[in-house]
Amino acid sequence: MPNYLILYRSTMAPGEQMAASTPEEMQASMAAWNAWGAAAGEHLVDFGSPTMPTSEADPGPAGWIGGYSLMQAADLSELESVLAAHPHREHGTIEVLEILPMPGS
């Protein structure tokens, strides 16, 4: 079954997002993420974690990478159906990269 790297992008840096959120908003956001994770079930290999840029460089039009997850699915169509209701879509975009086998292995 193919594995995928899921990147959560936003026009606001993760630290800025967290600083702009109230504790109640952050708690509600985590509850939504956890509910999605439970619904994703076996597709979710590693829930992942938030990320923080190491420089102030402008990320360009794609936006900041605010976190990642590792997932698996039979194919991209199946994965997209699991990601359809992802709560991050309310705040940014989701980039999907298929993880390929190392050449020669």
N, C-alpha and C positions, 0 to 999 in steps of 0.2 A: 504494500500500500504506500503510495507516495507521501512524503513528508513536506510540510510547507512552513516557511518562516513568515509570520504575520507581523507587519510593522504598522504601528498606530501613529499616524501623522496629524499634526495640528499646526495652525498658523501662530500659535502662542507656545513659548517654551514651557516645558512641564513645571518648572519651578514657579513661573508666573501664574500658571493655571491653579496650582495648589495654593499660592498666596492669595489669589483672588476669590477662593472658595471658602465658605463658612464651614465649620466642623459638621454641621448638619448636611450641607451639600456634599461634602466628601463622603460622609457615611452613606447617604442615599446612592451616590455614584458607585461605591464599593458594593453595596447590596445588589445593584443592577448588574455589575460585572460578575459577581458571584452567582447570581441566578442564571446569567447567560452561560457561565462556565459549567454549572450543573447540567443545563440543557444540552450543552455541546458533548457531554459524556466522553465516550472513548475517542472522539475526534481530537480532544485536547490532550496533547502529549505533555506539554509544560505550560502552565498558566502564564509564565513569564513574569515580567516586572517592569515598573516604570524605568525610564532612562533619563539621563541628564547630559546635555551637550557639554563638551569639555572646552569649547571656545565660544566666543560671541559672534562668530562668523554667521552671516545671513544664510539660512538653509535654502534659499531660493523658493521658487513657486511651489515646490512639493511640500514645504513646511518642515517643521521639526519632527524628529522621530521621538515620540514620548513614551514608547514602550514596545514590547514584543510579546509574542506567544509562539509556541511550536505546535503545529497541528498535523493531523493525518486524515486522509479521505481517499476513497476509491478513485476519485477524479475531481477536477476543478469544479464541475457542476455541483457535486455533492458538497464540497467545501463551501462554495458560495451560498448554498442554502443554509448551512450552519451559521455563516457570518451575516446573513440577511438581517437578523434582529439584534445585531451586536450594539450595545449601548454607546460605543465610541462614535458611531455614525452620527450621533447628535452633536458632537463637538469637532469632528475632523474626518479624515479619510483613512481607509485601510488599504495597505499595499500588501499583495500576496506574492511571495517568491517560492517557487518549487525548489526544494533542496535536492540536488542531483548527486549521484554517486561520484566518488573521486575517480578521475580518469585512471585507467590501468588497474583498478582494484577489482 
